[in-house]
Amino acid sequence: MESGCSPWWLDSAVFVQAIVLGAGYMFTAHSRSYLWH
């Protein structure tokens, strides 16, 4: 199952971006709930 030639740095960038977005979303959610309370 080959999905073409995708460099390792591309997959790594996508993985890191996903984690950063997830962490940022959770941080924003907690910050909003904390500020609202």
CHARMM-style PDB file with segment names, atoms N, HN, CA, C and O in Angstrom:
ATOM      1  N   MET     1       0.867  -1.203   0.000  1.00  0.00      PROA
ATOM      2  CA  MET     1       0.000   0.000   0.000  1.00  0.00      PROA
ATOM      3  C   MET     1       0.890   1.235   0.000  1.00  0.00      PROA
ATOM      4  O   MET     1       1.236   1.766   1.055  1.00  0.00      PROA
ATOM      5  N   GLU     2       1.252   1.681  -1.187  1.00  0.00      PROA
ATOM      6  HN  GLU     2       0.971   1.250  -2.045  1.00  0.00      PROA
ATOM      7  CA  GLU     2       2.137   2.843  -1.290  1.00  0.00      PROA
ATOM      8  C   GLU     2       1.313   4.100  -1.590  1.00  0.00      PROA
ATOM      9  O   GLU     2       0.498   4.113  -2.513  1.00  0.00      PROA
ATOM     10  N   SER     3       1.531   5.131  -0.815  1.00  0.00      PROA
ATOM     11  HN  SER     3       2.192   5.121  -0.066  1.00  0.00      PROA
ATOM     12  CA  SER     3       0.779   6.377  -1.001  1.00  0.00      PROA
ATOM     13  C   SER     3       1.660   7.439  -1.657  1.00  0.00      PROA
ATOM     14  O   SER     3       1.571   8.623  -1.331  1.00  0.00      PROA
ATOM     15  N   GLY     4       2.513   6.996  -2.587  1.00  0.00      PROA
ATOM     16  HN  GLY     4       2.585   6.034  -2.851  1.00  0.00      PROA
ATOM     17  CA  GLY     4       3.393   7.959  -3.248  1.00  0.00      PROA
ATOM     18  C   GLY     4       4.644   8.230  -2.432  1.00  0.00      PROA
ATOM     19  O   GLY     4       4.890   7.586  -1.412  1.00  0.00      PROA
ATOM     20  N   CYS     5       5.442   9.209  -2.902  1.00  0.00      PROA
ATOM     21  HN  CYS     5       5.242   9.732  -3.731  1.00  0.00      PROA
ATOM     22  CA  CYS     5       6.684   9.531  -2.203  1.00  0.00      PROA
ATOM     23  C   CYS     5       6.453  10.717  -1.277  1.00  0.00      PROA
ATOM     24  O   CYS     5       6.526  11.870  -1.701  1.00  0.00      PROA
ATOM     25  N   SER     6       6.176  10.432  -0.024  1.00  0.00      PROA
ATOM     26  HN  SER     6       6.116   9.495   0.321  1.00  0.00      PROA
ATOM     27  CA  SER     6       5.977  11.514   0.946  1.00  0.00      PROA
ATOM     28  C   SER     6       7.168  11.529   1.894  1.00  0.00      PROA
ATOM     29  O   SER     6       7.370  10.557   2.622  1.00  0.00      PROA
ATOM     30  N   PRO     7       7.954  12.583   1.911  1.00  0.00      PROA
ATOM     31  CA  PRO     7       9.135  12.674   2.782  1.00  0.00      PROA
ATOM     32  C   PRO     7       8.756  12.544   4.254  1.00  0.00      PROA
ATOM     33  O   PRO     7       7.630  12.843   4.649  1.00  0.00      PROA
ATOM     34  N   TRP     8       9.701  12.100   5.041  1.00  0.00      PROA
ATOM     35  HN  TRP     8      10.617  11.857   4.720  1.00  0.00      PROA
ATOM     36  CA  TRP     8       9.439  11.928   6.469  1.00  0.00      PROA
ATOM     37  C   TRP     8       9.130  13.266   7.147  1.00  0.00      PROA
ATOM     38  O   TRP     8       8.334  13.323   8.084  1.00  0.00      PROA
ATOM     39  N   TRP     9       9.764  14.342   6.667  1.00  0.00      PROA
ATOM     40  HN  TRP     9      10.410  14.296   5.906  1.00  0.00      PROA
ATOM     41  CA  TRP     9       9.530  15.638   7.317  1.00  0.00      PROA
ATOM     42  C   TRP     9       8.105  16.114   7.077  1.00  0.00      PROA
ATOM     43  O   TRP     9       7.557  16.872   7.878  1.00  0.00      PROA
ATOM     44  N   LEU    10       7.498  15.668   5.966  1.00  0.00      PROA
ATOM     45  HN  LEU    10       7.943  15.053   5.316  1.00  0.00      PROA
ATOM     46  CA  LEU    10       6.115  16.077   5.711  1.00  0.00      PROA
ATOM     47  C   LEU    10       5.190  15.414   6.724  1.00  0.00      PROA
ATOM     48  O   LEU    10       4.340  16.073   7.322  1.00  0.00      PROA
ATOM     49  N   ASP    11       5.361  14.093   6.914  1.00  0.00      PROA
ATOM     50  HN  ASP    11       6.052  13.557   6.428  1.00  0.00      PROA
ATOM     51  CA  ASP    11       4.529  13.396   7.891  1.00  0.00      PROA
ATOM     52  C   ASP    11       4.781  13.950   9.293  1.00  0.00      PROA
ATOM     53  O   ASP    11       3.847  14.123  10.076  1.00  0.00      PROA
ATOM     54  N   SER    12       6.035  14.223   9.600  1.00  0.00      PROA
ATOM     55  HN  SER    12       6.794  14.082   8.964  1.00  0.00      PROA
ATOM     56  CA  SER    12       6.377  14.748  10.918  1.00  0.00      PROA
ATOM     57  C   SER    12       5.716  16.108  11.130  1.00  0.00      PROA
ATOM     58  O   SER    12       5.187  16.385  12.207  1.00  0.00      PROA
ATOM     59  N   ALA    13       5.748  16.954  10.103  1.00  0.00      PROA
ATOM     60  HN  ALA    13       6.178  16.729   9.228  1.00  0.00      PROA
ATOM     61  CA  ALA    13       5.151  18.289  10.215  1.00  0.00      PROA
ATOM     62  C   ALA    13       3.652  18.172  10.455  1.00  0.00      PROA
ATOM     63  O   ALA    13       3.094  18.884  11.289  1.00  0.00      PROA
ATOM     64  N   VAL    14       3.007  17.274   9.726  1.00  0.00      PROA
ATOM     65  HN  VAL    14       3.461  16.695   9.049  1.00  0.00      PROA
ATOM     66  CA  VAL    14       1.558  17.097   9.897  1.00  0.00      PROA
ATOM     67  C   VAL    14       1.259  16.585  11.299  1.00  0.00      PROA
ATOM     68  O   VAL    14       0.311  17.038  11.941  1.00  0.00      PROA
ATOM     69  N   PHE    15       2.068  15.640  11.773  1.00  0.00      PROA
ATOM     70  HN  PHE    15       2.838  15.273  11.251  1.00  0.00      PROA
ATOM     71  CA  PHE    15       1.872  15.075  13.110  1.00  0.00      PROA
ATOM     72  C   PHE    15       2.044  16.152  14.175  1.00  0.00      PROA
ATOM     73  O   PHE    15       1.225  16.272  15.087  1.00  0.00      PROA
ATOM     74  N   VAL    16       3.112  16.933  14.054  1.00  0.00      PROA
ATOM     75  HN  VAL    16       3.778  16.836  13.314  1.00  0.00      PROA
ATOM     76  CA  VAL    16       3.373  18.001  15.032  1.00  0.00      PROA
ATOM     77  C   VAL    16       2.268  19.051  14.972  1.00  0.00      PROA
ATOM     78  O   VAL    16       1.813  19.539  16.007  1.00  0.00      PROA
ATOM     79  N   GLN    17       1.839  19.396  13.763  1.00  0.00      PROA
ATOM     80  HN  GLN    17       2.208  19.000  12.923  1.00  0.00      PROA
ATOM     81  CA  GLN    17       0.786  20.407  13.618  1.00  0.00      PROA
ATOM     82  C   GLN    17      -0.501  19.925  14.274  1.00  0.00      PROA
ATOM     83  O   GLN    17      -1.202  20.699  14.926  1.00  0.00      PROA
ATOM     84  N   ALA    18      -0.807  18.641  14.097  1.00  0.00      PROA
ATOM     85  HN  ALA    18      -0.238  18.013  13.566  1.00  0.00      PROA
ATOM     86  CA  ALA    18      -2.024  18.092  14.703  1.00  0.00      PROA
ATOM     87  C   ALA    18      -1.949  18.188  16.226  1.00  0.00      PROA
ATOM     88  O   ALA    18      -2.925  18.556  16.879  1.00  0.00      PROA
ATOM     89  N   ILE    19      -0.787  17.857  16.787  1.00  0.00      PROA
ATOM     90  HN  ILE    19       0.006  17.558  16.256  1.00  0.00      PROA
ATOM     91  CA  ILE    19      -0.621  17.917  18.242  1.00  0.00      PROA
ATOM     92  C   ILE    19      -0.711  19.368  18.725  1.00  0.00      PROA
ATOM     93  O   ILE    19      -1.346  19.651  19.741  1.00  0.00      PROA
ATOM     94  N   VAL    20      -0.078  20.274  17.996  1.00  0.00      PROA
ATOM     95  HN  VAL    20       0.438  20.044  17.171  1.00  0.00      PROA
ATOM     96  CA  VAL    20      -0.098  21.684  18.388  1.00  0.00      PROA
ATOM     97  C   VAL    20      -1.524  22.225  18.351  1.00  0.00      PROA
ATOM     98  O   VAL    20      -1.954  22.937  19.259  1.00  0.00      PROA
ATOM     99  N   LEU    21      -2.257  21.875  17.280  1.00  0.00      PROA
ATOM    100  HN  LEU    21      -1.908  21.297  16.543  1.00  0.00      PROA
ATOM    101  CA  LEU    21      -3.638  22.347  17.170  1.00  0.00      PROA
ATOM    102  C   LEU    21      -4.482  21.763  18.300  1.00  0.00      PROA
ATOM    103  O   LEU    21      -5.301  22.462  18.897  1.00  0.00      PROA
ATOM    104  N   GLY    22      -4.281  20.482  18.589  1.00  0.00      PROA
ATOM    105  HN  GLY    22      -3.616  19.913  18.105  1.00  0.00      PROA
ATOM    106  CA  GLY    22      -5.050  19.843  19.651  1.00  0.00      PROA
ATOM    107  C   GLY    22      -4.732  20.473  21.004  1.00  0.00      PROA
ATOM    108  O   GLY    22      -5.636  20.764  21.787  1.00  0.00      PROA
ATOM    109  N   ALA    23      -3.452  20.679  21.271  1.00  0.00      PROA
ATOM    110  HN  ALA    23      -2.718  20.442  20.635  1.00  0.00      PROA
ATOM    111  CA  ALA    23      -3.048  21.282  22.543  1.00  0.00      PROA
ATOM    112  C   ALA    23      -3.577  22.708  22.644  1.00  0.00      PROA
ATOM    113  O   ALA    23      -4.061  23.126  23.696  1.00  0.00      PROA
ATOM    114  N   GLY    24      -3.482  23.446  21.553  1.00  0.00      PROA
ATOM    115  HN  GLY    24      -3.089  23.107  20.698  1.00  0.00      PROA
ATOM    116  CA  GLY    24      -3.972  24.825  21.550  1.00  0.00      PROA
ATOM    117  C   GLY    24      -5.475  24.868  21.781  1.00  0.00      PROA
ATOM    118  O   GLY    24      -5.979  25.736  22.493  1.00  0.00      PROA
ATOM    119  N   TYR    25      -6.195  23.913  21.166  1.00  0.00      PROA
ATOM    120  HN  TYR    25      -5.785  23.208  20.587  1.00  0.00      PROA
ATOM    121  CA  TYR    25      -7.645  23.881  21.352  1.00  0.00      PROA
ATOM    122  C   TYR    25      -7.994  23.592  22.805  1.00  0.00      PROA
ATOM    123  O   TYR    25      -8.860  24.247  23.385  1.00  0.00      PROA
ATOM    124  N   MET    26      -7.318  22.610  23.390  1.00  0.00      PROA
ATOM    125  HN  MET    26      -6.614  22.078  22.919  1.00  0.00      PROA
ATOM    126  CA  MET    26      -7.586  22.259  24.784  1.00  0.00      PROA
ATOM    127  C   MET    26      -7.209  23.419  25.698  1.00  0.00      PROA
ATOM    128  O   MET    26      -7.936  23.733  26.640  1.00  0.00      PROA
ATOM    129  N   PHE    27      -6.071  24.056  25.420  1.00  0.00      PROA
ATOM    130  HN  PHE    27      -5.480  23.800  24.655  1.00  0.00      PROA
ATOM    131  CA  PHE    27      -5.634  25.179  26.246  1.00  0.00      PROA
ATOM    132  C   PHE    27      -6.644  26.323  26.176  1.00  0.00      PROA
ATOM    133  O   PHE    27      -6.970  26.944  27.188  1.00  0.00      PROA
ATOM    134  N   THR    28      -7.136  26.594  24.954  1.00  0.00      PROA
ATOM    135  HN  THR    28      -6.871  26.090  24.132  1.00  0.00      PROA
ATOM    136  CA  THR    28      -8.123  27.670  24.784  1.00  0.00      PROA
ATOM    137  C   THR    28      -9.410  27.328  25.515  1.00  0.00      PROA
ATOM    138  O   THR    28     -10.013  28.190  26.155  1.00  0.00      PROA
ATOM    139  N   ALA    29      -9.832  26.078  25.424  1.00  0.00      PROA
ATOM    140  HN  ALA    29      -9.343  25.378  24.904  1.00  0.00      PROA
ATOM    141  CA  ALA    29     -11.075  25.660  26.089  1.00  0.00      PROA
ATOM    142  C   ALA    29     -10.932  25.822  27.604  1.00  0.00      PROA
ATOM    143  O   ALA    29     -11.826  26.359  28.258  1.00  0.00      PROA
ATOM    144  N   HSD    30      -9.810  25.357  28.164  1.00  0.00      PROA
ATOM    145  HN  HSD    30      -9.084  24.920  27.633  1.00  0.00      PROA
ATOM    146  CA  HSD    30      -9.601  25.472  29.606  1.00  0.00      PROA
ATOM    147  C   HSD    30      -9.499  26.935  30.012  1.00  0.00      PROA
ATOM    148  O   HSD    30     -10.022  27.328  31.055  1.00  0.00      PROA
ATOM    149  N   SER    31      -8.834  27.741  29.198  1.00  0.00      PROA
ATOM    150  HN  SER    31      -8.410  27.422  28.351  1.00  0.00      PROA
ATOM    151  CA  SER    31      -8.685  29.156  29.525  1.00  0.00      PROA
ATOM    152  C   SER    31     -10.048  29.835  29.527  1.00  0.00      PROA
ATOM    153  O   SER    31     -10.345  30.635  30.414  1.00  0.00      PROA
ATOM    154  N   ARG    32     -10.878  29.519  28.534  1.00  0.00      PROA
ATOM    155  HN  ARG    32     -10.637  28.869  27.813  1.00  0.00      PROA
ATOM    156  CA  ARG    32     -12.200  30.140  28.465  1.00  0.00      PROA
ATOM    157  C   ARG    32     -13.037  29.744  29.667  1.00  0.00      PROA
ATOM    158  O   ARG    32     -13.681  30.588  30.290  1.00  0.00      PROA
ATOM    159  N   SER    33     -13.025  28.446  29.993  1.00  0.00      PROA
ATOM    160  HN  SER    33     -12.501  27.761  29.487  1.00  0.00      PROA
ATOM    161  CA  SER    33     -13.834  27.981  31.124  1.00  0.00      PROA
ATOM    162  C   SER    33     -13.327  28.629  32.420  1.00  0.00      PROA
ATOM    163  O   SER    33     -14.121  28.995  33.286  1.00  0.00      PROA
ATOM    164  N   TYR    34     -12.011  28.766  32.546  1.00  0.00      PROA
ATOM    165  HN  TYR    34     -11.366  28.468  31.843  1.00  0.00      PROA
ATOM    166  CA  TYR    34     -11.442  29.371  33.754  1.00  0.00      PROA
ATOM    167  C   TYR    34     -11.814  30.846  33.834  1.00  0.00      PROA
ATOM    168  O   TYR    34     -12.164  31.346  34.903  1.00  0.00      PROA
ATOM    169  N   LEU    35     -11.738  31.542  32.700  1.00  0.00      PROA
ATOM    170  HN  LEU    35     -11.453  31.136  31.831  1.00  0.00      PROA
ATOM    171  CA  LEU    35     -12.059  32.974  32.707  1.00  0.00      PROA
ATOM    172  C   LEU    35     -13.550  33.189  32.956  1.00  0.00      PROA
ATOM    173  O   LEU    35     -13.941  34.100  33.685  1.00  0.00      PROA
ATOM    174  N   TRP    36     -14.375  32.346  32.347  1.00  0.00      PROA
ATOM    175  HN  TRP    36     -14.057  31.605  31.754  1.00  0.00      PROA
ATOM    176  CA  TRP    36     -15.826  32.505  32.531  1.00  0.00      PROA
ATOM    177  C   TRP    36     -16.211  32.212  33.974  1.00  0.00      PROA
ATOM    178  O   TRP    36     -17.164  32.797  34.489  1.00  0.00      PROA
ATOM    179  N   HSD    37     -15.480  31.310  34.635  1.00  0.00      PROA
ATOM    180  HN  HSD    37     -14.706  30.835  34.217  1.00  0.00      PROA
ATOM    181  CA  HSD    37     -15.792  31.005  36.027  1.00  0.00      PROA
ATOM    182  C   HSD    37     -15.041  31.991  36.933  1.00  0.00      PROA
ATOM    183  OT1 HSD    37     -15.158  31.917  38.156  1.00  0.00      PROA
TER     184      HSD     37
END
